[in-house]
């Protein structure tokens, strides 16, 4: 196991105390970044192409992504032009990636009937290629750019481990379901074929729980935590009934959290939209922290702290649109007010999704510097201090 720097050990202590709802030396800050933001950031600061934003700012934690594809195989390039690429992944999804468009477009899902869903089989979740071999995979390779031949996951973990708390990641049930059958089919089949889709969710849940276990084992003690990816809500609430979530998806997340906690590592759940309808469920099953708390969905971490106390941690909620567009005094007011949620620990500062390309390097640094200036304990919030959260 690699020797960790003093800075890394301080960051690990900071994150772990925060997730235990204790006040560390200061409030942690890190983020997820769009590639387009990173390119702008490097250009504006005159940095080399291989500049690492986590190292540049000595951020507090980093997330890694292994090969979760249900079928382990290279991308199949269907069409490739100057600004347009269409390919097929190990999810059997056909995806269009157009230059200049932030998100990829899912054109077709091979698993487009209940019969195909029933017949769908998963590659071994313990397959060593997921962790120890390079290659293509959908979650690490297709975002605002296409990345081919990603390095072996374990190499990435080992390269990060000396300097940063390093988290692995795994999908939950719905995140995996829609990537195989598509969102429209998933919702339609929930209503029309509840038994069949329920049986499939149970099978994919077994795959995801086993891959949680295999990832922890492959990490060989190097993982400091786990991120569970799972969008189950949109701006106005749940994508489907909380009753359906509790019956079919909650047991998967519960078991993933249990496996992680048994291994001594905390869990941050990343779910977009407004999923407050099931926050009490997350508290019940022991979730350590919820991310990203989208401001555009009406979420406010100060109000969430007032409502839920310190029964669950929070991570995120700095409005990326305000980060890009508000005046600096307005942005400062938002950040300092939301730092009140860090009283007593339990809050990690991040954007309310990931940092996009309309945020300048200067404005990114503005928020980072605010958190580091005012986020040391005891917090120094001045006119923005909320005594009721003390």
C-alpha positions as CSV (number, residue, x, y, z in Angstrom):
1,X,0.0,0.0,0.0
2,X,1.4,3.4,-0.9
3,X,2.5,5.9,1.7
4,X,0.1,8.7,2.1
5,X,1.2,12.3,2.3
6,X,0.6,14.4,5.5
7,X,-1.8,16.5,3.4
8,X,-3.7,13.4,2.3
9,X,-4.1,12.2,5.9
10,X,-5.3,15.6,6.9
11,X,-7.9,15.6,4.1
12,X,-9.0,12.1,5.1
13,X,-9.5,13.1,8.7
14,X,-11.4,16.2,7.5
15,X,-13.8,14.2,5.3
16,X,-14.3,11.4,7.8
17,X,-15.0,13.8,10.7
18,X,-17.4,15.7,8.5
19,X,-19.3,12.5,7.5
20,X,-19.5,11.6,11.2
21,X,-21.0,15.1,11.9
22,X,-18.0,16.4,13.7
23,X,-16.3,19.7,13.2
24,X,-12.9,19.2,11.6
25,X,-10.3,21.9,11.0
26,X,-12.4,23.3,8.1
27,X,-15.3,22.5,5.8
28,X,-14.2,20.1,3.0
29,X,-14.5,21.2,-0.7
30,X,-14.2,19.3,-3.9
31,X,-16.3,18.7,-7.0
32,X,-17.1,16.8,-10.2
33,X,-16.0,18.7,-13.4
34,X,-17.2,18.7,-17.0
35,X,-14.3,18.2,-19.4
36,X,-15.3,21.4,-21.1
37,X,-14.9,23.3,-17.9
38,X,-11.4,21.8,-17.3
39,X,-10.4,22.8,-20.9
40,X,-11.5,26.4,-20.2
41,X,-9.9,26.4,-16.8
42,X,-6.5,25.3,-18.3
43,X,-6.7,27.8,-21.1
44,X,-7.7,30.8,-18.9
45,X,-4.9,30.0,-16.4
46,X,-2.3,29.1,-19.0
47,X,-1.9,25.6,-17.6
48,X,-0.5,22.6,-19.4
49,X,-2.8,20.0,-21.0
50,X,-2.1,17.5,-18.3
51,X,-2.8,19.9,-15.4
52,X,-4.8,18.2,-12.6
53,X,-7.4,20.5,-10.9
54,X,-7.5,18.3,-7.8
55,X,-3.8,18.7,-7.3
56,X,-3.7,22.4,-8.4
57,X,-6.2,23.4,-5.7
58,X,-5.4,20.5,-3.2
59,X,-9.1,19.5,-3.1
60,X,-10.4,17.2,-0.5
61,X,-11.5,14.0,-2.2
62,X,-11.6,12.3,-5.7
63,X,-14.1,9.8,-7.1
64,X,-13.1,7.0,-9.5
65,X,-15.2,4.9,-11.9
66,X,-14.5,1.2,-12.7
67,X,-16.0,-0.7,-15.6
68,X,-19.6,-1.3,-14.7
69,X,-20.8,-2.2,-18.2
70,X,-23.0,-5.3,-18.0
71,X,-21.2,-6.6,-21.1
72,X,-17.4,-6.0,-21.1
73,X,-16.4,-5.1,-24.6
74,X,-14.9,-2.2,-26.7
75,X,-17.2,0.5,-28.1
76,X,-18.6,-0.4,-31.5
77,X,-18.2,2.7,-33.7
78,X,-21.2,2.9,-36.0
79,X,-20.5,6.3,-37.5
80,X,-17.7,8.8,-37.0
81,X,-17.5,12.2,-38.7
82,X,-15.7,15.4,-37.7
83,X,-18.3,16.6,-35.2
84,X,-20.5,13.6,-34.7
85,X,-19.9,10.1,-33.4
86,X,-22.4,7.2,-33.0
87,X,-21.4,4.2,-31.1
88,X,-22.7,1.1,-29.2
89,X,-21.6,0.3,-25.7
90,X,-21.5,-2.7,-23.3
91,X,-25.0,-1.6,-22.1
92,X,-26.2,-2.4,-25.7
93,X,-27.1,1.3,-26.0
94,X,-26.5,3.3,-29.2
95,X,-25.3,6.8,-28.3
96,X,-24.7,9.9,-30.3
97,X,-21.9,12.2,-29.1
98,X,-22.0,15.6,-30.9
99,X,-19.3,18.1,-30.4
100,X,-20.4,21.2,-28.6
101,X,-23.4,19.5,-27.0
102,X,-23.0,19.0,-23.3
103,X,-24.8,15.7,-22.9
104,X,-24.7,12.6,-25.1
105,X,-28.0,11.5,-26.8
106,X,-29.2,7.9,-26.4
107,X,-30.6,7.0,-29.8
108,X,-31.6,3.4,-29.2
109,X,-31.6,0.6,-26.7
110,X,-31.1,-2.9,-28.1
111,X,-33.1,-4.2,-25.1
112,X,-36.3,-2.7,-26.4
113,X,-38.9,-5.4,-25.4
114,X,-39.9,-7.2,-22.3
115,X,-38.8,-10.5,-23.9
116,X,-35.3,-9.1,-24.5
117,X,-35.2,-7.7,-21.0
118,X,-36.1,-11.1,-19.6
119,X,-33.4,-12.8,-21.7
120,X,-30.7,-10.2,-20.8
121,X,-27.7,-11.7,-19.1
122,X,-24.9,-9.9,-17.2
123,X,-21.2,-10.5,-17.4
124,X,-19.5,-11.6,-14.2
125,X,-19.5,-8.7,-11.6
126,X,-16.2,-10.2,-10.3
127,X,-14.5,-10.2,-13.7
128,X,-11.0,-8.9,-13.1
129,X,-11.2,-6.8,-16.3
130,X,-13.5,-4.4,-14.6
131,X,-10.7,-3.3,-12.3
132,X,-7.3,-4.5,-13.6
133,X,-7.5,-4.0,-17.4
134,X,-7.8,-0.9,-19.6
135,X,-10.5,-0.5,-22.2
136,X,-13.8,1.2,-23.1
137,X,-16.7,1.5,-20.7
138,X,-19.8,3.7,-20.8
139,X,-19.8,5.5,-17.5
140,X,-16.1,6.5,-17.6
141,X,-16.0,7.0,-21.3
142,X,-19.1,8.9,-22.5
143,X,-19.8,12.3,-21.1
144,X,-19.3,15.7,-22.7
145,X,-16.5,14.0,-24.6
146,X,-15.7,10.4,-25.6
147,X,-12.8,8.7,-23.9
148,X,-11.5,5.5,-25.4
149,X,-9.3,2.9,-23.7
150,X,-9.6,4.2,-20.2
151,X,-6.6,3.0,-18.0
152,X,-7.1,0.2,-15.5
153,X,-9.2,1.4,-12.6
154,X,-6.7,0.1,-10.0
155,X,-3.9,2.2,-11.6
156,X,-6.0,5.3,-11.2
157,X,-6.8,4.4,-7.6
158,X,-3.2,3.8,-6.9
159,X,-2.1,7.1,-8.5
160,X,-4.6,9.1,-6.4
161,X,-4.2,7.3,-3.1
162,X,-1.0,9.0,-1.8
163,X,-2.5,12.5,-2.2
164,X,-6.3,12.3,-1.8
165,X,-9.1,10.4,-0.1
166,X,-10.2,8.2,-3.0
167,X,-13.8,6.9,-3.5
168,X,-15.0,4.2,-5.8
169,X,-18.4,4.3,-7.4
170,X,-21.3,2.0,-8.3
171,X,-24.7,2.5,-9.8
172,X,-28.0,1.7,-8.0
173,X,-30.9,-0.1,-9.6
174,X,-32.7,2.6,-11.5
175,X,-29.5,4.2,-12.9
176,X,-28.6,0.8,-14.3
177,X,-32.1,-0.1,-15.5
178,X,-32.6,3.0,-17.7
179,X,-29.2,2.6,-19.3
180,X,-30.2,-0.9,-20.5
181,X,-33.8,-0.4,-21.5
182,X,-34.2,3.4,-21.8
183,X,-36.2,5.7,-19.7
184,X,-39.5,5.5,-21.6
185,X,-39.5,1.7,-21.6
186,X,-38.6,1.6,-17.9
187,X,-41.5,3.8,-16.9
188,X,-44.0,2.1,-19.3
189,X,-43.0,-1.4,-18.2
190,X,-43.3,-0.4,-14.5
191,X,-47.0,0.1,-15.2
192,X,-47.7,-2.6,-17.7
193,X,-45.4,-5.4,-16.7
194,X,-44.6,-4.9,-13.0
195,X,-43.8,-8.6,-12.3
196,X,-41.4,-8.9,-15.2
197,X,-39.6,-5.6,-14.5
198,X,-39.5,-6.4,-10.8
199,X,-37.8,-9.7,-11.6
200,X,-35.2,-8.0,-13.8
201,X,-34.5,-5.3,-11.2
202,X,-33.9,-8.1,-8.7
203,X,-31.3,-9.6,-11.0
204,X,-29.6,-6.4,-11.8
205,X,-29.6,-5.6,-8.1
206,X,-27.7,-8.8,-7.4
207,X,-25.2,-7.8,-10.1
208,X,-24.7,-4.3,-8.5
209,X,-24.4,-5.6,-5.0
210,X,-21.8,-8.2,-6.1
211,X,-19.9,-5.5,-8.0
212,X,-19.9,-3.4,-4.9
213,X,-18.2,-6.3,-3.1
214,X,-15.8,-7.0,-5.9
215,X,-14.8,-3.4,-6.2
216,X,-14.0,-3.1,-2.6
217,X,-11.9,-6.3,-2.8
218,X,-10.1,-5.2,-5.9
219,X,-9.3,-1.9,-4.2
220,X,-7.2,-3.9,-1.7
221,X,-7.8,-1.4,1.2
222,X,-7.2,1.7,-0.9
223,X,-10.7,2.9,-1.1
224,X,-11.8,5.5,1.5
225,X,-15.5,5.6,0.5
226,X,-18.0,4.8,-2.2
227,X,-20.3,7.0,-4.4
228,X,-23.6,5.4,-5.4
229,X,-24.9,6.9,-8.7
230,X,-28.7,7.0,-9.0
231,X,-31.1,9.5,-10.5
232,X,-34.6,8.8,-9.3
233,X,-36.0,12.3,-9.3
234,X,-36.4,15.4,-11.5
235,X,-36.9,19.1,-10.8
236,X,-40.4,18.7,-9.3
237,X,-40.1,15.4,-7.5
238,X,-39.7,11.6,-8.0
239,X,-39.6,10.1,-11.5
240,X,-41.9,7.4,-10.3
241,X,-43.9,6.4,-7.2
242,X,-41.9,6.3,-4.0
243,X,-43.9,3.1,-3.3
244,X,-42.3,1.5,-6.3
245,X,-38.8,2.7,-5.3
246,X,-39.2,1.4,-1.8
247,X,-40.3,-2.1,-3.1
248,X,-37.7,-2.5,-5.8
249,X,-34.8,-0.1,-5.6
250,X,-34.4,0.6,-1.9
251,X,-33.4,-3.0,-1.0
252,X,-30.5,-2.7,-3.5
253,X,-29.2,0.6,-2.0
254,X,-29.7,-0.7,1.5
255,X,-27.5,-3.7,0.8
256,X,-24.9,-1.6,-1.0
257,X,-24.6,0.7,2.0
258,X,-24.4,-2.3,4.3
259,X,-21.6,-3.9,2.3
260,X,-19.6,-0.6,2.3
261,X,-20.1,0.0,6.0
262,X,-19.1,-3.5,6.8
263,X,-15.9,-2.7,5.0
264,X,-15.5,0.4,7.0
265,X,-16.1,3.0,4.3
266,X,-18.8,5.7,4.1
267,X,-21.2,6.2,1.3
268,X,-22.2,9.4,-0.7
269,X,-25.3,9.0,-2.8
270,X,-25.4,11.1,-6.0
271,X,-29.0,11.6,-7.2
272,X,-30.2,14.6,-9.3
273,X,-33.5,16.3,-8.9
274,X,-35.7,16.6,-5.8
275,X,-35.9,13.3,-4.1
276,X,-36.9,14.6,-0.6
277,X,-39.8,12.2,-0.7
278,X,-37.4,9.4,0.1
279,X,-34.8,11.2,2.3
280,X,-36.2,9.6,5.4
281,X,-35.7,6.2,3.7
282,X,-32.0,7.1,3.1
283,X,-31.7,8.1,6.7
284,X,-33.2,4.7,7.8
285,X,-30.8,2.7,5.7
286,X,-27.8,4.6,7.0
287,X,-26.7,6.8,4.1
288,X,-23.8,9.1,5.1
289,X,-24.3,12.0,2.7
290,X,-26.6,13.0,-0.2
291,X,-25.3,14.8,-3.3
292,X,-25.7,17.1,-5.3
293,X,-28.8,18.9,-3.9
294,X,-29.7,20.7,-7.1
295,X,-30.7,24.3,-6.4
296,X,-32.7,24.4,-9.6
297,X,-34.9,21.7,-8.0
298,X,-35.7,24.0,-5.2
299,X,-33.3,22.4,-2.7
300,X,-31.6,24.5,-0.1
301,X,-29.0,22.9,2.2
302,X,-29.8,25.3,5.0
303,X,-33.5,24.4,5.0
304,X,-32.6,20.7,4.7
305,X,-30.3,20.9,7.7
306,X,-33.1,22.6,9.7
307,X,-35.5,19.8,8.6
308,X,-33.3,16.8,8.9
309,X,-30.8,17.9,11.5
310,X,-27.7,15.8,11.6
311,X,-29.4,12.5,10.8
312,X,-27.8,12.6,7.3
313,X,-25.0,14.5,5.7
314,X,-25.2,16.8,2.7
315,X,-22.8,17.4,-0.2
316,X,-23.3,20.1,-2.9
317,X,-26.0,22.7,-3.4
318,X,-23.8,25.6,-4.6
319,X,-25.9,26.8,-7.6
320,X,-23.9,26.3,-10.7
321,X,-26.0,28.9,-12.6
322,X,-25.4,31.5,-9.9
323,X,-21.7,30.4,-9.9
324,X,-21.5,31.4,-13.6
325,X,-23.8,34.4,-13.7
326,X,-24.5,36.1,-10.4
327,X,-22.7,39.2,-9.3
328,X,-19.8,38.4,-7.0
329,X,-21.5,39.9,-3.9
330,X,-24.6,37.8,-4.7
331,X,-22.4,34.7,-5.1
332,X,-20.6,35.4,-1.9
333,X,-23.9,35.8,0.0
334,X,-25.1,32.4,-1.3
335,X,-21.9,30.6,-0.3
336,X,-21.6,32.1,3.2
337,X,-25.2,31.5,4.0
338,X,-25.0,27.9,2.9
339,X,-21.9,27.3,5.0
340,X,-24.3,27.5,8.0
341,X,-25.2,24.0,7.1
342,X,-21.7,22.9,8.1
343,X,-22.1,23.8,11.8
344,X,-21.6,20.6,13.7
345,X,-20.1,19.0,10.6
346,X,-22.0,17.0,8.0
347,X,-21.6,19.3,5.0
348,X,-19.2,19.1,2.1
349,X,-19.2,22.1,-0.3
350,X,-19.6,21.3,-4.0
351,X,-21.7,22.5,-6.9
352,X,-25.3,21.4,-7.3
353,X,-24.4,18.9,-10.0
354,X,-20.8,19.4,-11.4
355,X,-18.9,22.5,-12.5
356,X,-19.9,23.4,-16.1
357,X,-18.0,25.3,-18.8
358,X,-19.9,28.6,-18.3
359,X,-18.1,29.0,-15.0
360,X,-14.8,30.8,-15.4
361,X,-11.6,29.9,-13.7
362,X,-11.7,33.2,-11.8
363,X,-15.2,32.5,-10.5
364,X,-14.4,29.0,-9.6
365,X,-11.5,30.2,-7.5
366,X,-13.7,32.9,-6.0
367,X,-15.9,30.3,-4.4
368,X,-13.0,28.0,-3.4
369,X,-11.3,30.9,-1.7
370,X,-14.4,32.0,0.1
371,X,-14.9,28.5,1.6
372,X,-11.2,28.3,2.7
373,X,-11.3,31.7,4.2
374,X,-14.6,31.5,6.0
375,X,-15.0,27.7,6.4
376,X,-12.4,27.1,9.1
377,X,-13.9,26.1,12.5
378,X,-15.3,28.0,14.2
379,X,-17.0,29.3,11.1
380,X,-16.6,33.0,10.3
381,X,-19.8,34.0,8.5
382,X,-20.4,37.5,9.8
383,X,-23.7,39.0,8.6
384,X,-24.6,35.7,7.1
385,X,-24.4,33.7,10.3
386,X,-27.7,32.0,11.3
387,X,-27.6,31.5,15.1
388,X,-30.4,28.9,15.0
389,X,-28.1,26.5,13.3
390,X,-25.4,27.0,15.9
